[in-house]
Amino acid sequence: MSAEDYNTKKVDKVPIRQKIGVGIGGFPFHNGTYAVQYMAQPIYQIVLGLSPILVGLAMTIPRIVDAFTDPIMGMISDRYSSRWGRRRPFIFIGAIMMALTYIMIWMVPRTFGEGAMFTWLVTTSILFFLAYTIFSVPVTSLTYELTPDYRERTRVMAFWGFFFSAGNLAINWYSPAATNLFEDPLIGARWVSVVAGLLIFGAMGMMPAIFGKERFYELAKKKRKQKKERIGFFKAIKQLTVSRPMLVLISMILALNFCATIAGSLAQYIVIYHVKGGDLAAGIALNALNGTGFAIVGFAAIPVITKLANKFGKRKSMSFVLILALFGGVAKWFIFTPEFPYLLLLDSILNGPVWVAIGVIIPSMMADLCDYDELKYGERREGMISSVYSWITKFGLSFTFLFSGIALALSEFDESLEMQSSGTLLEMRIWFVGASVAAALVALIILRYYPISEKVAMQTRKALEKTRGKV
């Protein structure tokens, strides 16, 4: 049967209730990655006066710790056994822990000096990201194992991408809500954190544990019983880090995350000090409006990208959105302008689709990688795969927060000034546009080496079912 004649079998289709229930997890998953950074910059730096380098360092340290705990959590998740499965208990517990620790971050006493404030931010952030690891590794693994079908995986990830985009929409308004709805932005941040903690990280984080089904759980138990010697922790990491499809996906996401996070971190400052001339409230609101544009474009792009991926293949569709983002990076120089402030809303049209593709196509490609890995090494280990992928990307991402602070410092940014010098603004804009262009260009080059096409994925599944049966 050719790829063109291929149709998803009924047994491989995931019920809509389960797609929605697990998909909801994309909301806290997205917010867990970015919520601390998005709120820390305006609250800890601009409101409380913590230096940009210390804020960047405070964002870096927890992510390094978080990155090294991911593979441990991955192996635990793959090999844990309970009446509720190997993923779902951790998802449930992790959601509760995220809710509580996120609230703690914003309870910093105003009377603290710079050193104590930095220590508070680092300590509470480490606790939050440890909780996030307990949640995120199993929930990502769960999405990989909902179906063995190449195309249904993309449809599943479309639901995940929808709620991922909803999380992107919400997170852009946390800072405006804290700064514009309350006389004291710190008090506002505390109220926002309580709502986000209980509703998003707590309640929504539990949904995948309640509605998800671990399709490969029994197969994994069977393989563990049959296999006399398990693959060791460090051997497993080595195997995955030299896997060609894993290396391609990791390298591509590293490039996108590293460069785009630098650009994203600088975006607030570009909008506040360049586009809006130092007006903090107006700048934060306009930046949030731009983020809202990204979310709206994201919602619209999900069905289009899903259809493209299932018609032309995942790699070709990913290439298309990266080319669009490349043009979008260049356009940032011209559309972030004080003469026409709302022109920057075009940014979401050009750059929004690539982030949808990261939430829909890349996880679907990772699910295909799980089959590739099982065929090669004989174990079903979505947890290790998702955690090693997360570990390396987070490790690289962690330095972007520090690098963003260094970029601001090199630009001679001074948070005490309402208006920055023309030289400072020029350097910030060069960093901003350069990082955006580099992200898309490098990722586009790397993607050319991804080896798993639809035909290869179908052949891999056929070979697996021949040796260990269907799931």
PyMOL commands that set and color helices and strands:
alter all, ss='L'
color gray80, all
select helices_A, chain A and resi 3-5+10-12+16-23+26-47+52-79+88-105+114-144+150-171+174-180+185-211+217-226+233-241+244-275+280-312+314-335+341-377+382-410+422-447+454-468
alter helices_A, ss='H'
color red, helices_A
deselect
rebuild
show_as cartoon
